[in-house]
Every structure is written in C-alpha cells, then in structure tokens.
Amino acid sequence: MYMVYWTELANEIQKPAQALFPADDLRAALQFMEELRQRQRSGEPVSFVVLSSENPDSVGQAGAADPAPNYNWMKRRRQ
C-alpha cells in the first residue's frame, strides 16, 4: 500500500495530513502528489509532500536486526 504525507499551514499552525492508496494503485498516489505539488507551486501553504510504501506481502520484519550467531561475515575484496 502507499501513503502520501504532507503538511499544510492553517491559522499559523502546521497540520500534518495523510492519504492511503491501495497497493495496486500507485498511479493514483502519484497523481495525488502532483495535485499537492501544483497547489504548492500556486502559493498554497502545502509542504513536505512525500510518498511511502509498504509491501503487505513482505516475508520478514521491516528494519535491521542483529545477525544470527552462526553468520560468518568476511570481506571478499583483497586489500
């Protein structure tokens, strides 16, 4: 799925906002972002327009973890 995040200035207060789009509709998310950026270019108080995605079919936890105890890392390049 896709999330679009942005900030709008209302009454001198920055207000965060977001919109959710399904995983099979990247086009709609990008079009929505372009609408926000057009508003920004026309002088409206819109900022920090970003897109974030998450794969709902991911097989593991997101982020970094400690390696398994039997992991044997070695540098493959000669110095």
N, C-alpha and C positions, 0 to 999 in steps of 0.2 A: 504494500500500500504506500501511498505518497501523502506527505503532509507539507503544506505550504504555510510558512510562518511569516508574519510581517508585523510592523509596529505603526500605529497611527497616533498622531498628536491630537488630543481633544481637550479643550479647556486647559491648555498648558500642561497636560499630563500625558506621558507616553503610555499608550494602551496596547499591549500585545494581543495579537489575534492569530487564528489558525483556521485552516480548511483541510478536510480529509478527502482524499480521492482513492478509488479502488485500484488495486494492483494492475488491472488491465486497462487503465485509462490515464497513462502518462500524458497523452496529448491534452486532455482537459486541464491537468495540473499546470502544464507549461503555458497553455493559453490564459489561464487564470493569473499566473505570474506576470505574463506580458501585460494584461489589463492593469495589474497593480503598478507595474513599471511605467505604463503610459500615464496613469494618474500621477505618479511621482514626477515625471517629466513635465506635466502640465502645471505643476506647482502645488499639488495637494500634499498635505503632511504625511506621506507614506514613506517608510524607510525600512531597512533591514529585511528585504524580501529574500527568502531562502527556501530551498526545497530539500526535504529529507525523505529518504526511502527506507523501507524495512521489508525484508523478504519473509513473508509468513511461512514459507516452506523451508526455512533455514534448518539445518540439521543439528546445529550446535548453539551454544550460548554466545551472545554478542560480546565483544570485548577481548581483552587479553587475559591469559591465565598463566600460572606457573607451569613449566614443562613437567612432564611425567618423570619420576625418579630414574627410569631406565633410558631417558633421552640422552644420547651421546653426540653433542654438537662438536663439529670440528671445522676449522677454516679450510676451505677447499683450494684456495689460491696459494701459490708459493710466494714467499716474500723476497 
